[in-house]
Every structure is written in C-alpha cells, then in structure tokens.
Amino acid sequence: IIDERSVYNTRLRIGEALYKENPIDADLVLPVPDSSIPAAIGYARASGIPYGEGLIKNRYVGRTFIMPTQEEREIAVRLKLNPLRHELEGKSVVVIDDSIVRGTTSESLVRILKAAGAKEVHMLIGCPPVIAPCFYGVALATKEELIAANLEIDDIRKQLGAETLGYISIESLIEAIGIDGDKLCLGCINEDYPTEIPDDLEAESYYDYYQPLRDAAEEDE
C-alpha cells in the first residue's frame, strides 16, 4: 500500500490499460517476473487471452539494468530468466514488462523466447518510454544510456527483434495510479521534474559513482 492505494491493484489497472491501447491477438500472455505479474494478469483478463508463466526467475541474480557493463547485463539476463519451452513452442506470446531502460533485458529476452520456440513476441511495457535521467537516487544515468531517448519506438522494436512494441501512455498511467499527475514525479518520462534541476547537473551512473567508494573501502580493510 502506498498513499492508501494498493500497488497490486494499480498494476492490474496498468495491464488493463495496456490492452485498451495495445490490443494483440495472441495465444498467451506472460509476465517478466516478478513485478510485471499483476499487469500481465490484468492484460489477460481484459483480453481473454490465457495467462501463463513462460519464464522462471532465478532469484539469486540481481537487477540487470544497474550492472556496470553491457556484457555483464546480457549474461545476467540469461542467468536470471529461464524459458519453459513446452509453454512457448509455436505460440504467439504477449510479454508484459514493467519498463525498458537500456533495452538490454528486452533484447536478450526476445532472443531467449524465440530460441525456446515462440513464434511471435509482442512486448508491451507498463511504463511510458524512459527518456530522461533520474536525479533523485534511482540508477538511471545519462540520456545516452536510455534507449527511448535515442530511438523511435519502431526502431527500438526492430533492435529488440519483437513483432510488436507498445507502451502505456502517460495519461493512462496516471489514471491507473489514481493520483493527480501534478502530484507525481514523472521526470524520467516527460522531463518535467518536481524540483528545479541545475543546468550543469549531470546524473552519474550508479556504478561510476559507487564503485570507487567500494574500492576505497576494500583498500582500507
């Protein structure tokens, strides 16, 4: 519960809104576990397409988008998500994910699903395109690292190798949350930050900032 609102129910509504804005004719709706599960359930209920778990999560692998190098992120995705071939083979699948930051997870995921036999992969995202850094402590760095800040949606789709790529709109996201937009921080999706951002302030990569501190701590031990 956040601000007296159920996060689970909000994510269900996000899934329902995704279907209204991005109706797909497919055989299966599956989430990228775990945070996308409610949105995938919402999409499945709204569409009438069966919900399934075509991906099993390895819970001992951390968040991929904050890992320091592209190679490490790609390896982590392969270790983190294991496809169920018998659920995927020959099927057109709608894949619900909560966001795309660099695109690493999504691109690797499409390859994994197709290698496991999925006929078509339709990626739908429960967050509008992330086009700007976060200056408030989340590990989103410069615009150069954000795929949606540099490519049009169809170009992203082609890079991912998906048949479809769709995002929830900002308006539908606000409606699903149920709080006035002017009371939400939407800086990373519309560049309208709730506080003034100095022109010379740059968001630093999570690892660029913290790794030297870790190295110094290890030297002191």
mmCIF file of the C-alpha atoms, coordinates in Angstrom:
data_MODEL
# 
_entry.id   MODEL 
# 
loop_
_atom_site.group_PDB 
_atom_site.id 
_atom_site.type_symbol 
_atom_site.label_atom_id 
_atom_site.label_alt_id 
_atom_site.label_comp_id 
_atom_site.label_asym_id 
_atom_site.label_entity_id 
_atom_site.label_seq_id 
_atom_site.pdbx_PDB_ins_code 
_atom_site.Cartn_x 
_atom_site.Cartn_y 
_atom_site.Cartn_z 
_atom_site.occupancy 
_atom_site.B_iso_or_equiv 
_atom_site.pdbx_formal_charge 
_atom_site.auth_seq_id 
_atom_site.auth_comp_id 
_atom_site.auth_asym_id 
_atom_site.auth_atom_id 
_atom_site.pdbx_PDB_model_num 
ATOM 1   C CA . ILE A 1 1   ? 0.000  0.000   0.000   1.00 0.00 ? 1   ILE A CA 1 
ATOM 2   C CA . ILE A 1 2   ? 1.360  3.439   -0.997  1.00 0.00 ? 2   ILE A CA 1 
ATOM 3   C CA . ASP A 1 3   ? -0.665 6.606   -0.332  1.00 0.00 ? 3   ASP A CA 1 
ATOM 4   C CA . GLU A 1 4   ? -3.563 4.354   0.709   1.00 0.00 ? 4   GLU A CA 1 
ATOM 5   C CA . ARG A 1 5   ? -3.590 2.751   -2.735  1.00 0.00 ? 5   ARG A CA 1 
ATOM 6   C CA . SER A 1 6   ? -2.941 -0.899  -3.482  1.00 0.00 ? 6   SER A CA 1 
ATOM 7   C CA . VAL A 1 7   ? 0.164  -1.275  -5.648  1.00 0.00 ? 7   VAL A CA 1 
ATOM 8   C CA . TYR A 1 8   ? -1.128 -4.657  -6.812  1.00 0.00 ? 8   TYR A CA 1 
ATOM 9   C CA . ASN A 1 9   ? -4.456 -3.213  -7.975  1.00 0.00 ? 9   ASN A CA 1 
ATOM 10  C CA . THR A 1 10  ? -2.671 -0.325  -9.665  1.00 0.00 ? 10  THR A CA 1 
ATOM 11  C CA . ARG A 1 11  ? -0.582 -2.798  -11.635 1.00 0.00 ? 11  ARG A CA 1 
ATOM 12  C CA . LEU A 1 12  ? -3.733 -4.728  -12.588 1.00 0.00 ? 12  LEU A CA 1 
ATOM 13  C CA . ARG A 1 13  ? -5.194 -1.490  -13.978 1.00 0.00 ? 13  ARG A CA 1 
ATOM 14  C CA . ILE A 1 14  ? -1.967 -0.842  -15.881 1.00 0.00 ? 14  ILE A CA 1 
ATOM 15  C CA . GLY A 1 15  ? -2.384 -4.214  -17.579 1.00 0.00 ? 15  GLY A CA 1 
ATOM 16  C CA . GLU A 1 16  ? -5.993 -3.435  -18.455 1.00 0.00 ? 16  GLU A CA 1 
ATOM 17  C CA . ALA A 1 17  ? -4.945 -0.062  -19.887 1.00 0.00 ? 17  ALA A CA 1 
ATOM 18  C CA . LEU A 1 18  ? -2.206 -1.732  -21.922 1.00 0.00 ? 18  LEU A CA 1 
ATOM 19  C CA . TYR A 1 19  ? -4.839 -3.909  -23.566 1.00 0.00 ? 19  TYR A CA 1 
ATOM 20  C CA . LYS A 1 20  ? -7.071 -0.923  -24.376 1.00 0.00 ? 20  LYS A CA 1 
ATOM 21  C CA . GLU A 1 21  ? -4.154 0.882   -26.015 1.00 0.00 ? 21  GLU A CA 1 
ATOM 22  C CA . ASN A 1 22  ? -2.372 -2.149  -27.467 1.00 0.00 ? 22  ASN A CA 1 
ATOM 23  C CA . PRO A 1 23  ? -4.815 -4.975  -28.277 1.00 0.00 ? 23  PRO A CA 1 
ATOM 24  C CA . ILE A 1 24  ? -2.906 -8.002  -29.596 1.00 0.00 ? 24  ILE A CA 1 
ATOM 25  C CA . ASP A 1 25  ? -4.246 -11.269 -30.989 1.00 0.00 ? 25  ASP A CA 1 
ATOM 26  C CA . ALA A 1 26  ? -2.025 -13.883 -29.353 1.00 0.00 ? 26  ALA A CA 1 
ATOM 27  C CA . ASP A 1 27  ? -2.021 -17.324 -27.741 1.00 0.00 ? 27  ASP A CA 1 
ATOM 28  C CA . LEU A 1 28  ? -0.534 -16.474 -24.348 1.00 0.00 ? 28  LEU A CA 1 
ATOM 29  C CA . VAL A 1 29  ? 0.114  -13.546 -22.009 1.00 0.00 ? 29  VAL A CA 1 
ATOM 30  C CA . LEU A 1 30  ? 3.181  -13.894 -19.821 1.00 0.00 ? 30  LEU A CA 1 
ATOM 31  C CA . PRO A 1 31  ? 4.977  -11.569 -17.402 1.00 0.00 ? 31  PRO A CA 1 
ATOM 32  C CA . VAL A 1 32  ? 8.633  -10.833 -16.933 1.00 0.00 ? 32  VAL A CA 1 
ATOM 33  C CA . PRO A 1 33  ? 8.668  -11.910 -13.270 1.00 0.00 ? 33  PRO A CA 1 
ATOM 34  C CA . ASP A 1 34  ? 8.089  -10.677 -10.675 1.00 0.00 ? 34  ASP A CA 1 
ATOM 35  C CA . SER A 1 35  ? 6.873  -7.069  -10.734 1.00 0.00 ? 35  SER A CA 1 
ATOM 36  C CA . SER A 1 36  ? 5.029  -7.463  -14.050 1.00 0.00 ? 36  SER A CA 1 
ATOM 37  C CA . ILE A 1 37  ? 2.840  -10.353 -12.878 1.00 0.00 ? 37  ILE A CA 1 
ATOM 38  C CA . PRO A 1 38  ? -0.195 -8.229  -11.851 1.00 0.00 ? 38  PRO A CA 1 
ATOM 39  C CA . ALA A 1 39  ? -0.084 -6.212  -15.095 1.00 0.00 ? 39  ALA A CA 1 
ATOM 40  C CA . ALA A 1 40  ? 0.065  -9.431  -17.121 1.00 0.00 ? 40  ALA A CA 1 
ATOM 41  C CA . ILE A 1 41  ? -2.935 -10.778 -15.195 1.00 0.00 ? 41  ILE A CA 1 
ATOM 42  C CA . GLY A 1 42  ? -4.788 -7.522  -15.911 1.00 0.00 ? 42  GLY A CA 1 
ATOM 43  C CA . TYR A 1 43  ? -3.976 -7.760  -19.622 1.00 0.00 ? 43  TYR A CA 1 
ATOM 44  C CA . ALA A 1 44  ? -5.057 -11.400 -19.755 1.00 0.00 ? 44  ALA A CA 1 
ATOM 45  C CA . ARG A 1 45  ? -8.369 -10.660 -18.012 1.00 0.00 ? 45  ARG A CA 1 
ATOM 46  C CA . ALA A 1 46  ? -9.123 -7.711  -20.294 1.00 0.00 ? 46  ALA A CA 1 
ATOM 47  C CA . SER A 1 47  ? -8.166 -9.547  -23.483 1.00 0.00 ? 47  SER A CA 1 
ATOM 48  C CA . GLY A 1 48  ? -9.434 -13.034 -22.703 1.00 0.00 ? 48  GLY A CA 1 
ATOM 49  C CA . ILE A 1 49  ? -6.053 -14.451 -23.717 1.00 0.00 ? 49  ILE A CA 1 
ATOM 50  C CA . PRO A 1 50  ? -4.788 -17.182 -21.357 1.00 0.00 ? 50  PRO A CA 1 
ATOM 51  C CA . TYR A 1 51  ? -2.218 -16.138 -18.757 1.00 0.00 ? 51  TYR A CA 1 
ATOM 52  C CA . GLY A 1 52  ? 0.848  -18.329 -18.432 1.00 0.00 ? 52  GLY A CA 1 
ATOM 53  C CA . GLU A 1 53  ? 4.288  -18.436 -16.887 1.00 0.00 ? 53  GLU A CA 1 
ATOM 54  C CA . GLY A 1 54  ? 6.681  -18.957 -19.743 1.00 0.00 ? 54  GLY A CA 1 
ATOM 55  C CA . LEU A 1 55  ? 9.647  -17.631 -17.782 1.00 0.00 ? 55  LEU A CA 1 
ATOM 56  C CA . ILE A 1 56  ? 11.045 -18.844 -14.466 1.00 0.00 ? 56  ILE A CA 1 
ATOM 57  C CA . LYS A 1 57  ? 13.099 -16.356 -12.484 1.00 0.00 ? 57  LYS A CA 1 
ATOM 58  C CA . ASN A 1 58  ? 16.414 -17.194 -10.858 1.00 0.00 ? 58  ASN A CA 1 
ATOM 59  C CA . ARG A 1 59  ? 16.091 -15.269 -7.608  1.00 0.00 ? 59  ARG A CA 1 
ATOM 60  C CA . TYR A 1 60  ? 19.832 -15.164 -6.986  1.00 0.00 ? 60  TYR A CA 1 
ATOM 61  C CA . VAL A 1 61  ? 20.558 -12.733 -9.832  1.00 0.00 ? 61  VAL A CA 1 
ATOM 62  C CA . GLY A 1 62  ? 20.207 -9.019  -9.097  1.00 0.00 ? 62  GLY A CA 1 
ATOM 63  C CA . ARG A 1 63  ? 18.684 -6.201  -11.111 1.00 0.00 ? 63  ARG A CA 1 
ATOM 64  C CA . THR A 1 64  ? 20.202 -6.180  -14.579 1.00 0.00 ? 64  THR A CA 1 
ATOM 65  C CA . PHE A 1 65  ? 19.823 -2.552  -15.626 1.00 0.00 ? 65  PHE A CA 1 
ATOM 66  C CA . ILE A 1 66  ? 22.166 -1.269  -12.882 1.00 0.00 ? 66  ILE A CA 1 
ATOM 67  C CA . MET A 1 67  ? 25.018 -3.655  -13.715 1.00 0.00 ? 67  MET A CA 1 
ATOM 68  C CA . PRO A 1 68  ? 28.110 -1.801  -14.918 1.00 0.00 ? 68  PRO A CA 1 
ATOM 69  C CA . THR A 1 69  ? 28.793 -3.235  -18.384 1.00 0.00 ? 69  THR A CA 1 
ATOM 70  C CA . GLN A 1 70  ? 26.733 -4.392  -21.344 1.00 0.00 ? 70  GLN A CA 1 
ATOM 71  C CA . GLU A 1 71  ? 28.357 -7.830  -21.280 1.00 0.00 ? 71  GLU A CA 1 
ATOM 72  C CA . GLU A 1 72  ? 27.557 -8.313  -17.588 1.00 0.00 ? 72  GLU A CA 1 
ATOM 73  C CA . ARG A 1 73  ? 23.956 -7.224  -18.147 1.00 0.00 ? 73  ARG A CA 1 
ATOM 74  C CA . GLU A 1 74  ? 23.472 -9.686  -21.020 1.00 0.00 ? 74  GLU A CA 1 
ATOM 75  C CA . ILE A 1 75  ? 24.959 -12.574 -19.035 1.00 0.00 ? 75  ILE A CA 1 
ATOM 76  C CA . ALA A 1 76  ? 22.779 -11.677 -16.050 1.00 0.00 ? 76  ALA A CA 1 
ATOM 77  C CA . VAL A 1 77  ? 19.620 -11.747 -18.179 1.00 0.00 ? 77  VAL A CA 1 
ATOM 78  C CA . ARG A 1 78  ? 20.439 -15.234 -19.480 1.00 0.00 ? 78  ARG A CA 1 
ATOM 79  C CA . LEU A 1 79  ? 21.074 -16.451 -15.939 1.00 0.00 ? 79  LEU A CA 1 
ATOM 80  C CA . LYS A 1 80  ? 18.040 -14.698 -14.486 1.00 0.00 ? 80  LYS A CA 1 
ATOM 81  C CA . LEU A 1 81  ? 15.254 -15.827 -16.833 1.00 0.00 ? 81  LEU A CA 1 
ATOM 82  C CA . ASN A 1 82  ? 14.760 -19.437 -17.865 1.00 0.00 ? 82  ASN A CA 1 
ATOM 83  C CA . PRO A 1 83  ? 12.142 -20.187 -20.558 1.00 0.00 ? 83  PRO A CA 1 
ATOM 84  C CA . LEU A 1 84  ? 9.658  -23.049 -20.419 1.00 0.00 ? 84  LEU A CA 1 
ATOM 85  C CA . ARG A 1 85  ? 9.789  -24.491 -23.927 1.00 0.00 ? 85  ARG A CA 1 
ATOM 86  C CA . HIS A 1 86  ? 6.585  -26.520 -23.564 1.00 0.00 ? 86  HIS A CA 1 
ATOM 87  C CA . GLU A 1 87  ? 4.685  -23.303 -22.752 1.00 0.00 ? 87  GLU A CA 1 
ATOM 88  C CA . LEU A 1 88  ? 6.193  -21.307 -25.617 1.00 0.00 ? 88  LEU A CA 1 
ATOM 89  C CA . GLU A 1 89  ? 6.753  -23.583 -28.585 1.00 0.00 ? 89  GLU A CA 1 
ATOM 90  C CA . GLY A 1 90  ? 4.810  -22.496 -31.662 1.00 0.00 ? 90  GLY A CA 1 
ATOM 91  C CA . LYS A 1 91  ? 2.909  -19.774 -29.798 1.00 0.00 ? 91  LYS A CA 1 
ATOM 92  C CA . SER A 1 92  ? 2.413  -16.073 -30.306 1.00 0.00 ? 92  SER A CA 1 
ATOM 93  C CA . VAL A 1 93  ? 3.094  -14.503 -26.908 1.00 0.00 ? 93  VAL A CA 1 
ATOM 94  C CA . VAL A 1 94  ? 2.350  -11.127 -25.342 1.00 0.00 ? 94  VAL A CA 1 
ATOM 95  C CA . VAL A 1 95  ? 5.156  -10.309 -22.909 1.00 0.00 ? 95  VAL A CA 1 
ATOM 96  C CA . ILE A 1 96  ? 4.412  -7.720  -20.218 1.00 0.00 ? 96  ILE A CA 1 
ATOM 97  C CA . ASP A 1 97  ? 7.360  -5.913  -18.630 1.00 0.00 ? 97  ASP A CA 1 
ATOM 98  C CA . ASP A 1 98  ? 7.352  -3.017  -16.195 1.00 0.00 ? 98  ASP A CA 1 
ATOM 99  C CA . SER A 1 99  ? 9.825  -0.783  -18.063 1.00 0.00 ? 99  SER A CA 1 
ATOM 100 C CA . ILE A 1 100 ? 12.603 -0.573  -20.619 1.00 0.00 ? 100 ILE A CA 1 
ATOM 101 C CA . VAL A 1 101 ? 15.684 1.386   -19.564 1.00 0.00 ? 101 VAL A CA 1 
ATOM 102 C CA . ARG A 1 102 ? 18.677 0.479   -21.731 1.00 0.00 ? 102 ARG A CA 1 
ATOM 103 C CA . GLY A 1 103 ? 16.919 -2.276  -23.662 1.00 0.00 ? 103 GLY A CA 1 
ATOM 104 C CA . THR A 1 104 ? 19.407 -4.950  -22.583 1.00 0.00 ? 104 THR A CA 1 
ATOM 105 C CA . THR A 1 105 ? 16.889 -7.146  -20.802 1.00 0.00 ? 105 THR A CA 1 
ATOM 106 C CA . SER A 1 106 ? 14.253 -6.852  -23.513 1.00 0.00 ? 106 SER A CA 1 
ATOM 107 C CA . GLU A 1 107 ? 16.596 -7.612  -26.409 1.00 0.00 ? 107 GLU A CA 1 
ATOM 108 C CA . SER A 1 108 ? 18.043 -10.653 -24.673 1.00 0.00 ? 108 SER A CA 1 
ATOM 109 C CA . LEU A 1 109 ? 14.571 -11.735 -23.595 1.00 0.00 ? 109 LEU A CA 1 
ATOM 110 C CA . VAL A 1 110 ? 13.184 -11.738 -27.132 1.00 0.00 ? 110 VAL A CA 1 
ATOM 111 C CA . ARG A 1 111 ? 16.116 -13.903 -28.260 1.00 0.00 ? 111 ARG A CA 1 
ATOM 112 C CA . ILE A 1 112 ? 15.576 -16.303 -25.342 1.00 0.00 ? 112 ILE A CA 1 
ATOM 113 C CA . LEU A 1 113 ? 11.851 -16.669 -26.075 1.00 0.00 ? 113 LEU A CA 1 
ATOM 114 C CA . LYS A 1 114 ? 12.330 -17.237 -29.792 1.00 0.00 ? 114 LYS A CA 1 
ATOM 115 C CA . ALA A 1 115 ? 15.139 -19.725 -29.176 1.00 0.00 ? 115 ALA A CA 1 
ATOM 116 C CA . ALA A 1 116 ? 12.687 -21.595 -26.925 1.00 0.00 ? 116 ALA A CA 1 
ATOM 117 C CA . GLY A 1 117 ? 10.203 -21.841 -29.797 1.00 0.00 ? 117 GLY A CA 1 
ATOM 118 C CA . ALA A 1 118 ? 7.975  -18.761 -29.525 1.00 0.00 ? 118 ALA A CA 1 
ATOM 119 C CA . LYS A 1 119 ? 6.542  -17.965 -32.961 1.00 0.00 ? 119 LYS A CA 1 
ATOM 120 C CA . GLU A 1 120 ? 5.943  -14.261 -32.263 1.00 0.00 ? 120 GLU A CA 1 
ATOM 121 C CA . VAL A 1 121 ? 6.917  -11.988 -29.380 1.00 0.00 ? 121 VAL A CA 1 
ATOM 122 C CA . HIS A 1 122 ? 4.830  -8.886  -28.663 1.00 0.00 ? 122 HIS A CA 1 
ATOM 123 C CA . MET A 1 123 ? 6.470  -6.692  -25.997 1.00 0.00 ? 123 MET A CA 1 
ATOM 124 C CA . LEU A 1 124 ? 4.153  -4.407  -24.007 1.00 0.00 ? 124 LEU A CA 1 
ATOM 125 C CA . ILE A 1 125 ? 5.532  -2.084  -21.361 1.00 0.00 ? 125 ILE A CA 1 
ATOM 126 C CA . GLY A 1 126 ? 3.723  -0.829  -18.255 1.00 0.00 ? 126 GLY A CA 1 
ATOM 127 C CA . CYS A 1 127 ? 5.708  2.414   -18.136 1.00 0.00 ? 127 CYS A CA 1 
ATOM 128 C CA . PRO A 1 128 ? 5.907  5.101   -20.836 1.00 0.00 ? 128 PRO A CA 1 
ATOM 129 C CA . PRO A 1 129 ? 9.264  5.457   -22.637 1.00 0.00 ? 129 PRO A CA 1 
ATOM 130 C CA . VAL A 1 130 ? 12.044 6.417   -20.205 1.00 0.00 ? 130 VAL A CA 1 
ATOM 131 C CA . ILE A 1 131 ? 13.609 9.406   -21.951 1.00 0.00 ? 131 ILE A CA 1 
ATOM 132 C CA . ALA A 1 132 ? 15.466 11.255  -19.199 1.00 0.00 ? 132 ALA A CA 1 
ATOM 133 C CA . PRO A 1 133 ? 17.765 10.628  -16.226 1.00 0.00 ? 133 PRO A CA 1 
ATOM 134 C CA . CYS A 1 134 ? 16.630 10.381  -12.636 1.00 0.00 ? 134 CYS A CA 1 
ATOM 135 C CA . PHE A 1 135 ? 18.307 12.917  -10.349 1.00 0.00 ? 135 PHE A CA 1 
ATOM 136 C CA . TYR A 1 136 ? 16.730 11.531  -7.177  1.00 0.00 ? 136 TYR A CA 1 
ATOM 137 C CA . GLY A 1 137 ? 18.757 8.415   -6.455  1.00 0.00 ? 137 GLY A CA 1 
ATOM 138 C CA . VAL A 1 138 ? 17.484 5.826   -8.942  1.00 0.00 ? 138 VAL A CA 1 
ATOM 139 C CA . ALA A 1 139 ? 20.164 4.180   -11.087 1.00 0.00 ? 139 ALA A CA 1 
ATOM 140 C CA . LEU A 1 140 ? 19.284 5.914   -14.352 1.00 0.00 ? 140 LEU A CA 1 
ATOM 141 C CA . ALA A 1 141 ? 22.193 7.836   -15.750 1.00 0.00 ? 141 ALA A CA 1 
ATOM 142 C CA . THR A 1 142 ? 22.733 9.890   -18.896 1.00 0.00 ? 142 THR A CA 1 
ATOM 143 C CA . LYS A 1 143 ? 20.425 10.140  -21.882 1.00 0.00 ? 143 LYS A CA 1 
ATOM 144 C CA . GLU A 1 144 ? 22.981 8.299   -23.987 1.00 0.00 ? 144 GLU A CA 1 
ATOM 145 C CA . GLU A 1 145 ? 22.252 5.150   -21.959 1.00 0.00 ? 145 GLU A CA 1 
ATOM 146 C CA . LEU A 1 146 ? 18.461 5.368   -22.338 1.00 0.00 ? 146 LEU A CA 1 
ATOM 147 C CA . ILE A 1 147 ? 17.275 3.620   -25.483 1.00 0.00 ? 147 ILE A CA 1 
ATOM 148 C CA . ALA A 1 148 ? 13.991 5.558   -25.759 1.00 0.00 ? 148 ALA A CA 1 
ATOM 149 C CA . ALA A 1 149 ? 15.843 8.874   -25.584 1.00 0.00 ? 149 ALA A CA 1 
ATOM 150 C CA . ASN A 1 150 ? 17.751 7.993   -28.731 1.00 0.00 ? 150 ASN A CA 1 
ATOM 151 C CA . LEU A 1 151 ? 15.448 5.870   -30.903 1.00 0.00 ? 151 LEU A CA 1 
ATOM 152 C CA . GLU A 1 152 ? 11.871 5.992   -32.150 1.00 0.00 ? 152 GLU A CA 1 
ATOM 153 C CA . ILE A 1 153 ? 9.587  3.236   -30.856 1.00 0.00 ? 153 ILE A CA 1 
ATOM 154 C CA . ASP A 1 154 ? 9.600  1.272   -34.114 1.00 0.00 ? 154 ASP A CA 1 
ATOM 155 C CA . ASP A 1 155 ? 13.398 1.456   -34.267 1.00 0.00 ? 155 ASP A CA 1 
ATOM 156 C CA . ILE A 1 156 ? 13.534 0.098   -30.708 1.00 0.00 ? 156 ILE A CA 1 
ATOM 157 C CA . ARG A 1 157 ? 11.179 -2.699  -31.748 1.00 0.00 ? 157 ARG A CA 1 
ATOM 158 C CA . LYS A 1 158 ? 13.463 -3.627  -34.632 1.00 0.00 ? 158 LYS A CA 1 
ATOM 159 C CA . GLN A 1 159 ? 16.511 -3.614  -32.353 1.00 0.00 ? 159 GLN A CA 1 
ATOM 160 C CA . LEU A 1 160 ? 14.738 -5.866  -29.854 1.00 0.00 ? 160 LEU A CA 1 
ATOM 161 C CA . GLY A 1 161 ? 13.617 -8.243  -32.606 1.00 0.00 ? 161 GLY A CA 1 
ATOM 162 C CA . ALA A 1 162 ? 9.980  -8.171  -31.462 1.00 0.00 ? 162 ALA A CA 1 
ATOM 163 C CA . GLU A 1 163 ? 6.916  -8.261  -33.691 1.00 0.00 ? 163 GLU A CA 1 
ATOM 164 C CA . THR A 1 164 ? 5.267  -5.526  -31.602 1.00 0.00 ? 164 THR A CA 1 
ATOM 165 C CA . LEU A 1 165 ? 6.459  -2.959  -29.068 1.00 0.00 ? 165 LEU A CA 1 
ATOM 166 C CA . GLY A 1 166 ? 3.868  -0.924  -27.200 1.00 0.00 ? 166 GLY A CA 1 
ATOM 167 C CA . TYR A 1 167 ? 3.969  1.326   -24.142 1.00 0.00 ? 167 TYR A CA 1 
ATOM 168 C CA . ILE A 1 168 ? 1.264  2.569   -21.818 1.00 0.00 ? 168 ILE A CA 1 
ATOM 169 C CA . SER A 1 169 ? 0.601  6.283   -22.317 1.00 0.00 ? 169 SER A CA 1 
ATOM 170 C CA . ILE A 1 170 ? 1.417  8.807   -19.612 1.00 0.00 ? 170 ILE A CA 1 
ATOM 171 C CA . GLU A 1 171 ? -2.285 9.659   -19.344 1.00 0.00 ? 171 GLU A CA 1 
ATOM 172 C CA . SER A 1 172 ? -3.303 6.032   -18.811 1.00 0.00 ? 172 SER A CA 1 
ATOM 173 C CA . LEU A 1 173 ? -0.516 5.508   -16.279 1.00 0.00 ? 173 LEU A CA 1 
ATOM 174 C CA . ILE A 1 174 ? -1.714 8.494   -14.247 1.00 0.00 ? 174 ILE A CA 1 
ATOM 175 C CA . GLU A 1 175 ? -5.293 7.223   -14.429 1.00 0.00 ? 175 GLU A CA 1 
ATOM 176 C CA . ALA A 1 176 ? -4.218 3.746   -13.286 1.00 0.00 ? 176 ALA A CA 1 
ATOM 177 C CA . ILE A 1 177 ? -2.342 5.205   -10.315 1.00 0.00 ? 177 ILE A CA 1 
ATOM 178 C CA . GLY A 1 178 ? -5.302 7.377   -9.362  1.00 0.00 ? 178 GLY A CA 1 
ATOM 179 C CA . ILE A 1 179 ? -3.317 10.422  -8.231  1.00 0.00 ? 179 ILE A CA 1 
ATOM 180 C CA . ASP A 1 180 ? -3.259 13.791  -9.993  1.00 0.00 ? 180 ASP A CA 1 
ATOM 181 C CA . GLY A 1 181 ? -0.335 13.998  -12.387 1.00 0.00 ? 181 GLY A CA 1 
ATOM 182 C CA . ASP A 1 182 ? 0.952  17.211  -10.818 1.00 0.00 ? 182 ASP A CA 1 
ATOM 183 C CA . LYS A 1 183 ? 1.457  15.278  -7.568  1.00 0.00 ? 183 LYS A CA 1 
ATOM 184 C CA . LEU A 1 184 ? 3.563  12.555  -9.219  1.00 0.00 ? 184 LEU A CA 1 
ATOM 185 C CA . CYS A 1 185 ? 7.216  12.595  -10.215 1.00 0.00 ? 185 CYS A CA 1 
ATOM 186 C CA . LEU A 1 186 ? 7.208  11.944  -13.969 1.00 0.00 ? 186 LEU A CA 1 
ATOM 187 C CA . GLY A 1 187 ? 10.603 13.451  -14.714 1.00 0.00 ? 187 GLY A CA 1 
ATOM 188 C CA . CYS A 1 188 ? 12.107 10.393  -16.383 1.00 0.00 ? 188 CYS A CA 1 
ATOM 189 C CA . ILE A 1 189 ? 9.154  10.064  -18.801 1.00 0.00 ? 189 ILE A CA 1 
ATOM 190 C CA . ASN A 1 190 ? 8.300  13.690  -19.583 1.00 0.00 ? 190 ASN A CA 1 
ATOM 191 C CA . GLU A 1 191 ? 11.352 15.678  -18.359 1.00 0.00 ? 191 GLU A CA 1 
ATOM 192 C CA . ASP A 1 192 ? 9.078  17.741  -16.105 1.00 0.00 ? 192 ASP A CA 1 
ATOM 193 C CA . TYR A 1 193 ? 10.869 17.362  -12.780 1.00 0.00 ? 193 TYR A CA 1 
ATOM 194 C CA . PRO A 1 194 ? 9.180  18.283  -9.471  1.00 0.00 ? 194 PRO A CA 1 
ATOM 195 C CA . THR A 1 195 ? 12.189 20.395  -8.457  1.00 0.00 ? 195 THR A CA 1 
ATOM 196 C CA . GLU A 1 196 ? 14.477 22.672  -10.416 1.00 0.00 ? 196 GLU A CA 1 
ATOM 197 C CA . ILE A 1 197 ? 17.425 20.816  -11.947 1.00 0.00 ? 197 ILE A CA 1 
ATOM 198 C CA . PRO A 1 198 ? 20.565 22.977  -12.365 1.00 0.00 ? 198 PRO A CA 1 
ATOM 199 C CA . ASP A 1 199 ? 21.768 23.151  -15.965 1.00 0.00 ? 199 ASP A CA 1 
ATOM 200 C CA . ASP A 1 200 ? 25.224 21.890  -15.039 1.00 0.00 ? 200 ASP A CA 1 
ATOM 201 C CA . LEU A 1 201 ? 23.981 18.900  -13.020 1.00 0.00 ? 201 LEU A CA 1 
ATOM 202 C CA . GLU A 1 202 ? 24.567 15.516  -14.604 1.00 0.00 ? 202 GLU A CA 1 
ATOM 203 C CA . ALA A 1 203 ? 23.218 12.207  -13.374 1.00 0.00 ? 203 ALA A CA 1 
ATOM 204 C CA . GLU A 1 204 ? 26.031 9.779   -12.709 1.00 0.00 ? 204 GLU A CA 1 
ATOM 205 C CA . SER A 1 205 ? 25.998 6.100   -13.485 1.00 0.00 ? 205 SER A CA 1 
ATOM 206 C CA . TYR A 1 206 ? 25.213 4.076   -10.369 1.00 0.00 ? 206 TYR A CA 1 
ATOM 207 C CA . TYR A 1 207 ? 28.406 2.085   -10.675 1.00 0.00 ? 207 TYR A CA 1 
ATOM 208 C CA . ASP A 1 208 ? 30.563 5.032   -11.762 1.00 0.00 ? 208 ASP A CA 1 
ATOM 209 C CA . TYR A 1 209 ? 29.583 6.738   -8.516  1.00 0.00 ? 209 TYR A CA 1 
ATOM 210 C CA . TYR A 1 210 ? 29.641 3.867   -6.054  1.00 0.00 ? 210 TYR A CA 1 
ATOM 211 C CA . GLN A 1 211 ? 32.419 1.622   -7.343  1.00 0.00 ? 211 GLN A CA 1 
ATOM 212 C CA . PRO A 1 212 ? 35.284 3.982   -6.344  1.00 0.00 ? 212 PRO A CA 1 
ATOM 213 C CA . LEU A 1 213 ? 33.776 4.152   -2.837  1.00 0.00 ? 213 LEU A CA 1 
ATOM 214 C CA . ARG A 1 214 ? 33.721 0.350   -2.655  1.00 0.00 ? 214 ARG A CA 1 
ATOM 215 C CA . ASP A 1 215 ? 37.292 0.123   -3.942  1.00 0.00 ? 215 ASP A CA 1 
ATOM 216 C CA . ALA A 1 216 ? 38.479 2.619   -1.331  1.00 0.00 ? 216 ALA A CA 1 
ATOM 217 C CA . ALA A 1 217 ? 36.687 0.720   1.432   1.00 0.00 ? 217 ALA A CA 1 
ATOM 218 C CA . GLU A 1 218 ? 38.343 -2.537  0.359   1.00 0.00 ? 218 GLU A CA 1 
ATOM 219 C CA . GLU A 1 219 ? 41.786 -0.898  0.384   1.00 0.00 ? 219 GLU A CA 1 
ATOM 220 C CA . ASP A 1 220 ? 41.185 0.270   3.953   1.00 0.00 ? 220 ASP A CA 1 
ATOM 221 C CA . GLU A 1 221 ? 40.374 -3.261  5.158   1.00 0.00 ? 221 GLU A CA 1 
# 
